[in-house]
């Protein structure tokens, strides 16, 4: 049982140390500390539950990379929260975001190289992507307008809609384009957060990113809608027929 808790506990400790480093270097108030610690605590609880449900005894090599990425994202979330009450270091926020985006390339490579691809790892990776996009969109909304929050919110709206519409919970066939679109969102929002472009250019980039995201989700929703009357077993079987080999499923 101890091995199950090692990873999440280390992640929570790393999150606390990163927040302390931010507080000592660029300043971090109560709101930033609260958001950062809640992020770390939620990650630890969710990861512990995921390990138990999957039957895994420990984190794989790629999962450790993803955990490091989530720790950096927790720092981004803390700074974004802090920006609501006081000025923050944009340079530090962008640096943390860039490092998190780069590690997104590393964890998939590590998973394939070590043959440790897992459903838990893929889910962990996807949740990290979604949360980074959410917090960056919150910060970018102060630059290009509130509407950019749709980039970060759309995925969570989709999940909530699945509680009401069961057909939205159908398992989707793997599609590499989803990962590409998610990466584009992170890159575009980081560029906007850096505030180095004219406002019109930032708005245009955000519109393009939102359009790509809408297309990706729209395609998935259409696929699920067309199969809404099929038995769940049939949908899962079709998903498995279109699934790539395990070693290339978790692409970074």
C-alpha positions as a LaTeX table, in Angstrom:
\begin{tabular}{lrrr}
\hline
Residue & $x$ (\AA) & $y$ (\AA) & $z$ (\AA) \\
\hline
Unk1 & 0.00 & 0.00 & 0.00 \\
Unk2 & 2.90 & 2.35 & 0.71 \\
Unk3 & 4.02 & 2.23 & $-2.93$ \\
Unk4 & 0.58 & 3.39 & $-4.04$ \\
Unk5 & 0.87 & 6.56 & $-1.96$ \\
Unk6 & 4.48 & 7.45 & $-2.77$ \\
Unk7 & 3.84 & 9.20 & $-6.08$ \\
Unk8 & 0.90 & 11.37 & $-4.99$ \\
Unk9 & 2.69 & 12.32 & $-1.73$ \\
Unk10 & 5.85 & 13.31 & $-3.61$ \\
Unk11 & 3.74 & 15.35 & $-6.02$ \\
Unk12 & 2.07 & 17.24 & $-3.17$ \\
Unk13 & 5.44 & 17.93 & $-1.57$ \\
Unk14 & 6.87 & 19.15 & $-4.89$ \\
Unk15 & 3.87 & 21.43 & $-5.35$ \\
Unk16 & 4.37 & 22.95 & $-1.91$ \\
Unk17 & 8.08 & 23.53 & $-2.58$ \\
Unk18 & 7.36 & 25.18 & $-5.92$ \\
Unk19 & 4.84 & 27.50 & $-4.30$ \\
Unk20 & 7.38 & 28.38 & $-1.62$ \\
Unk21 & 9.94 & 29.14 & $-4.32$ \\
Unk22 & 7.47 & 31.39 & $-6.12$ \\
Unk23 & 6.58 & 33.16 & $-2.89$ \\
Unk24 & 10.24 & 33.81 & $-2.14$ \\
Unk25 & 11.15 & 34.94 & $-5.66$ \\
Unk26 & 8.21 & 36.78 & $-7.22$ \\
Unk27 & 5.71 & 36.92 & $-4.36$ \\
Unk28 & 2.63 & 34.85 & $-3.75$ \\
Unk29 & $-0.31$ & 35.94 & $-1.65$ \\
Unk30 & $-3.00$ & 33.99 & 0.15 \\
Unk31 & $-5.13$ & 33.42 & $-2.95$ \\
Unk32 & $-2.18$ & 32.09 & $-4.95$ \\
Unk33 & $-1.13$ & 29.80 & $-2.12$ \\
Unk34 & $-4.69$ & 28.53 & $-1.71$ \\
Unk35 & $-5.20$ & 27.74 & $-5.38$ \\
Unk36 & $-1.77$ & 26.13 & $-5.67$ \\
Unk37 & $-2.23$ & 23.93 & $-2.60$ \\
Unk38 & $-5.76$ & 22.92 & $-3.60$ \\
Unk39 & $-4.41$ & 21.95 & $-7.02$ \\
Unk40 & $-1.68$ & 19.82 & $-5.44$ \\
Unk41 & $-4.07$ & 18.22 & $-2.97$ \\
Unk42 & $-6.67$ & 17.45 & $-5.62$ \\
Unk43 & $-3.98$ & 15.93 & $-7.84$ \\
Unk44 & $-2.75$ & 13.72 & $-5.00$ \\
Unk45 & $-6.25$ & 12.49 & $-4.16$ \\
Unk46 & $-7.24$ & 11.88 & $-7.78$ \\
Unk47 & $-3.97$ & 10.12 & $-8.57$ \\
Unk48 & $-4.24$ & 7.89 & $-5.50$ \\
Unk49 & $-7.75$ & 6.93 & $-6.52$ \\
Unk50 & $-6.63$ & 6.29 & $-10.09$ \\
Unk51 & $-3.83$ & 4.01 & $-8.94$ \\
Unk52 & $-6.22$ & 2.01 & $-6.76$ \\
Unk53 & $-8.86$ & 1.70 & $-9.47$ \\
Unk54 & $-6.32$ & 0.61 & $-12.07$ \\
Unk55 & $-4.65$ & $-1.89$ & $-9.77$ \\
Unk56 & $-1.25$ & $-0.29$ & $-10.38$ \\
Unk57 & 1.24 & $-0.47$ & $-7.54$ \\
Unk58 & 3.26 & 2.58 & $-8.49$ \\
Unk59 & 3.64 & 5.33 & $-11.06$ \\
Unk60 & 5.38 & 4.48 & $-14.30$ \\
Unk61 & 8.33 & 6.49 & $-15.65$ \\
Unk62 & 6.11 & 8.56 & $-17.94$ \\
Unk63 & 3.66 & 9.21 & $-15.10$ \\
Unk64 & 6.47 & 10.79 & $-13.08$ \\
Unk65 & 7.11 & 13.15 & $-15.98$ \\
Unk66 & 3.40 & 13.99 & $-16.13$ \\
Unk67 & 3.40 & 14.56 & $-12.37$ \\
Unk68 & 6.26 & 17.04 & $-12.76$ \\
Unk69 & 4.24 & 18.76 & $-15.48$ \\
Unk70 & 1.17 & 18.96 & $-13.26$ \\
Unk71 & 3.32 & 20.49 & $-10.52$ \\
Unk72 & 4.41 & 23.23 & $-12.92$ \\
Unk73 & 0.78 & 23.73 & $-13.97$ \\
Unk74 & $-0.10$ & 24.14 & $-10.30$ \\
Unk75 & 2.41 & 26.97 & $-10.20$ \\
Unk76 & 0.78 & 28.54 & $-13.26$ \\
Unk77 & $-2.64$ & 28.24 & $-11.60$ \\
Unk78 & $-1.30$ & 29.91 & $-8.45$ \\
Unk79 & 0.12 & 32.83 & $-10.42$ \\
Unk80 & $-3.08$ & 33.25 & $-12.44$ \\
Unk81 & $-5.08$ & 33.35 & $-9.21$ \\
Unk82 & $-2.61$ & 35.84 & $-7.74$ \\
Unk83 & $-3.05$ & 38.09 & $-10.80$ \\
Unk84 & $-6.64$ & 38.73 & $-9.72$ \\
Unk85 & $-5.46$ & 40.70 & $-6.70$ \\
Unk86 & $-1.92$ & 41.85 & $-7.51$ \\
Unk87 & 0.56 & 42.15 & $-10.38$ \\
Unk88 & 2.55 & 39.01 & $-11.16$ \\
Unk89 & 5.69 & 38.16 & $-13.10$ \\
Unk90 & 4.49 & 37.36 & $-16.60$ \\
Unk91 & 7.95 & 36.04 & $-17.44$ \\
Unk92 & 7.76 & 33.42 & $-14.68$ \\
Unk93 & 4.22 & 32.41 & $-15.66$ \\
Unk94 & 5.24 & 31.97 & $-19.29$ \\
Unk95 & 8.39 & 30.08 & $-18.31$ \\
Unk96 & 6.41 & 27.60 & $-16.21$ \\
Unk97 & 3.88 & 27.17 & $-19.00$ \\
Unk98 & 6.58 & 26.59 & $-21.64$ \\
Unk99 & 8.27 & 23.98 & $-19.44$ \\
Unk100 & 4.93 & 22.22 & $-18.94$ \\
Unk101 & 4.31 & 22.20 & $-22.70$ \\
Unk102 & 7.78 & 20.79 & $-23.38$ \\
Unk103 & 7.29 & 18.03 & $-20.82$ \\
Unk104 & 4.11 & 17.12 & $-22.67$ \\
Unk105 & 6.39 & 15.98 & $-25.48$ \\
Unk106 & 8.58 & 14.01 & $-23.09$ \\
Unk107 & 6.05 & 11.88 & $-21.19$ \\
Unk108 & 4.67 & 10.21 & $-24.32$ \\
Unk109 & 8.19 & 9.49 & $-25.58$ \\
Unk110 & 9.17 & 8.00 & $-22.22$ \\
Unk111 & 6.03 & 5.83 & $-22.15$ \\
Unk112 & 6.84 & 4.39 & $-25.56$ \\
Unk113 & 10.54 & 3.93 & $-24.88$ \\
Unk114 & 9.94 & 2.13 & $-21.57$ \\
Unk115 & 6.88 & 0.21 & $-22.83$ \\
Unk116 & 4.83 & 1.54 & $-19.92$ \\
Unk117 & 1.82 & 2.90 & $-21.82$ \\
Unk118 & $-1.29$ & 2.69 & $-19.64$ \\
Unk119 & $-4.88$ & 3.91 & $-19.58$ \\
Unk120 & $-4.19$ & 5.67 & $-16.27$ \\
Unk121 & $-1.19$ & 7.46 & $-17.78$ \\
Unk122 & $-3.17$ & 8.57 & $-20.82$ \\
Unk123 & $-5.97$ & 9.89 & $-18.60$ \\
Unk124 & $-3.50$ & 11.66 & $-16.32$ \\
Unk125 & $-1.83$ & 13.24 & $-19.33$ \\
Unk126 & $-5.16$ & 14.39 & $-20.77$ \\
Unk127 & $-6.32$ & 15.93 & $-17.50$ \\
Unk128 & $-3.03$ & 17.84 & $-17.25$ \\
Unk129 & $-3.55$ & 19.23 & $-20.76$ \\
Unk130 & $-7.11$ & 20.29 & $-19.95$ \\
Unk131 & $-6.21$ & 22.04 & $-16.70$ \\
Unk132 & $-3.30$ & 23.95 & $-18.23$ \\
Unk133 & $-5.59$ & 25.17 & $-21.02$ \\
Unk134 & $-8.21$ & 26.20 & $-18.45$ \\
Unk135 & $-5.87$ & 28.30 & $-16.30$ \\
Unk136 & $-4.15$ & 29.88 & $-19.30$ \\
Unk137 & $-7.50$ & 30.80 & $-20.83$ \\
Unk138 & $-8.46$ & 32.47 & $-17.56$ \\
Unk139 & $-5.33$ & 34.61 & $-17.71$ \\
Unk140 & $-5.68$ & 35.29 & $-21.45$ \\
Unk141 & $-9.25$ & 36.49 & $-20.90$ \\
Unk142 & $-7.82$ & 39.57 & $-19.23$ \\
Unk143 & $-5.90$ & 40.35 & $-22.42$ \\
Unk144 & $-8.20$ & 39.47 & $-25.34$ \\
Unk145 & $-11.61$ & 39.31 & $-23.66$ \\
Unk146 & $-13.84$ & 37.04 & $-21.60$ \\
Unk147 & $-14.86$ & 34.96 & $-24.62$ \\
Unk148 & $-11.48$ & 33.22 & $-24.66$ \\
Unk149 & $-12.59$ & 31.37 & $-21.51$ \\
Unk150 & $-14.55$ & 29.16 & $-23.88$ \\
Unk151 & $-11.27$ & 27.51 & $-24.87$ \\
Unk152 & $-10.66$ & 26.31 & $-21.34$ \\
Unk153 & $-14.28$ & 25.63 & $-20.45$ \\
Unk154 & $-15.47$ & 23.64 & $-23.46$ \\
Unk155 & $-13.99$ & 20.36 & $-22.32$ \\
Unk156 & $-15.52$ & 20.61 & $-18.85$ \\
Unk157 & $-18.89$ & 21.62 & $-20.30$ \\
Unk158 & $-18.66$ & 18.51 & $-22.46$ \\
Unk159 & $-18.04$ & 16.34 & $-19.38$ \\
Unk160 & $-20.95$ & 17.87 & $-17.48$ \\
Unk161 & $-23.21$ & 17.39 & $-20.50$ \\
Unk162 & $-22.31$ & 13.71 & $-20.40$ \\
Unk163 & $-24.04$ & 13.42 & $-17.03$ \\
Unk164 & $-27.29$ & 14.51 & $-18.67$ \\
Unk165 & $-26.83$ & 12.86 & $-22.06$ \\
Unk166 & $-25.51$ & 9.31 & $-21.64$ \\
Unk167 & $-24.58$ & 8.98 & $-25.31$ \\
Unk168 & $-21.90$ & 11.63 & $-24.77$ \\
Unk169 & $-20.13$ & 9.15 & $-22.48$ \\
Unk170 & $-19.56$ & 6.66 & $-25.26$ \\
Unk171 & $-15.95$ & 5.65 & $-25.57$ \\
Unk172 & $-14.34$ & 7.43 & $-28.50$ \\
Unk173 & $-11.82$ & 5.86 & $-30.87$ \\
Unk174 & $-8.30$ & 7.26 & $-30.35$ \\
Unk175 & $-7.48$ & 10.17 & $-32.65$ \\
Unk176 & $-4.10$ & 11.86 & $-32.81$ \\
Unk177 & $-5.66$ & 15.12 & $-33.98$ \\
Unk178 & $-7.11$ & 15.64 & $-30.49$ \\
Unk179 & $-3.59$ & 15.76 & $-29.06$ \\
Unk180 & $-2.45$ & 18.15 & $-31.78$ \\
Unk181 & $-5.37$ & 20.50 & $-31.12$ \\
Unk182 & $-4.73$ & 20.41 & $-27.36$ \\
Unk183 & $-1.07$ & 21.31 & $-27.96$ \\
Unk184 & $-2.10$ & 24.20 & $-30.20$ \\
Unk185 & $-4.36$ & 25.58 & $-27.47$ \\
Unk186 & $-1.54$ & 25.53 & $-24.93$ \\
Unk187 & 0.93 & 27.17 & $-27.30$ \\
Unk188 & $-1.49$ & 29.88 & $-28.46$ \\
Unk189 & $-2.61$ & 30.73 & $-24.92$ \\
Unk190 & 0.99 & 30.89 & $-23.71$ \\
Unk191 & 1.86 & 33.31 & $-26.52$ \\
Unk192 & $-1.15$ & 35.45 & $-25.63$ \\
Unk193 & $-0.19$ & 35.36 & $-21.94$ \\
Unk194 & 3.29 & 36.62 & $-22.84$ \\
Unk195 & 1.57 & 39.72 & $-24.27$ \\
Unk196 & 4.20 & 40.20 & $-26.97$ \\
Unk197 & 1.81 & 40.50 & $-29.92$ \\
Unk198 & $-0.52$ & 43.30 & $-30.96$ \\
Unk199 & $-4.02$ & 42.83 & $-29.56$ \\
Unk200 & $-5.50$ & 42.11 & $-32.99$ \\
Unk201 & $-2.98$ & 39.32 & $-33.60$ \\
Unk202 & $-3.69$ & 37.79 & $-30.19$ \\
Unk203 & $-7.42$ & 37.89 & $-30.85$ \\
Unk204 & $-6.96$ & 36.27 & $-34.25$ \\
Unk205 & $-4.80$ & 33.49 & $-32.78$ \\
Unk206 & $-7.39$ & 32.84 & $-30.07$ \\
Unk207 & $-10.18$ & 32.68 & $-32.65$ \\
Unk208 & $-8.24$ & 30.18 & $-34.75$ \\
Unk209 & $-7.48$ & 28.05 & $-31.69$ \\
Unk210 & $-11.13$ & 28.13 & $-30.61$ \\
Unk211 & $-12.23$ & 27.17 & $-34.10$ \\
Unk212 & $-9.89$ & 24.16 & $-34.16$ \\
Unk213 & $-11.11$ & 23.11 & $-30.73$ \\
Unk214 & $-14.74$ & 23.43 & $-31.81$ \\
Unk215 & $-14.06$ & 21.32 & $-34.88$ \\
Unk216 & $-12.38$ & 18.60 & $-32.83$ \\
Unk217 & $-15.14$ & 18.41 & $-30.23$ \\
Unk218 & $-17.80$ & 18.72 & $-32.90$ \\
Unk219 & $-16.42$ & 15.73 & $-34.77$ \\
Unk220 & $-16.40$ & 13.62 & $-31.61$ \\
Unk221 & $-19.91$ & 14.69 & $-30.62$ \\
Unk222 & $-21.18$ & 13.89 & $-34.12$ \\
Unk223 & $-19.60$ & 10.43 & $-33.93$ \\
Unk224 & $-21.30$ & 9.80 & $-30.60$ \\
Unk225 & $-24.64$ & 11.21 & $-31.79$ \\
Unk226 & $-24.68$ & 8.91 & $-34.83$ \\
Unk227 & $-24.23$ & 5.92 & $-32.50$ \\
Unk228 & $-26.50$ & 7.04 & $-29.68$ \\
Unk229 & $-28.96$ & 4.17 & $-30.23$ \\
Unk230 & $-26.30$ & 1.47 & $-30.54$ \\
Unk231 & $-25.54$ & $-0.84$ & $-27.58$ \\
Unk232 & $-22.56$ & 0.35 & $-25.57$ \\
Unk233 & $-20.74$ & $-2.91$ & $-26.31$ \\
Unk234 & $-20.97$ & $-2.22$ & $-30.04$ \\
Unk235 & $-19.53$ & 1.27 & $-29.63$ \\
Unk236 & $-16.64$ & $-0.07$ & $-27.55$ \\
Unk237 & $-15.93$ & $-2.78$ & $-30.09$ \\
Unk238 & $-15.82$ & $-0.23$ & $-32.89$ \\
Unk239 & $-13.51$ & 1.98 & $-30.85$ \\
Unk240 & $-11.14$ & $-0.94$ & $-30.34$ \\
Unk241 & $-11.15$ & $-1.70$ & $-34.06$ \\
Unk242 & $-9.93$ & 1.82 & $-34.79$ \\
Unk243 & $-7.48$ & 1.93 & $-31.89$ \\
Unk244 & $-3.75$ & 2.03 & $-32.72$ \\
Unk245 & $-1.29$ & $-0.35$ & $-31.18$ \\
Unk246 & $-0.73$ & 0.23 & $-27.44$ \\
Unk247 & 2.79 & 1.51 & $-27.87$ \\
Unk248 & 1.66 & 4.50 & $-29.97$ \\
Unk249 & $-1.60$ & 5.23 & $-28.18$ \\
Unk250 & $-0.16$ & 7.68 & $-25.66$ \\
Unk251 & 1.47 & 10.18 & $-27.96$ \\
Unk252 & 3.02 & 13.29 & $-26.55$ \\
\hline
\end{tabular}
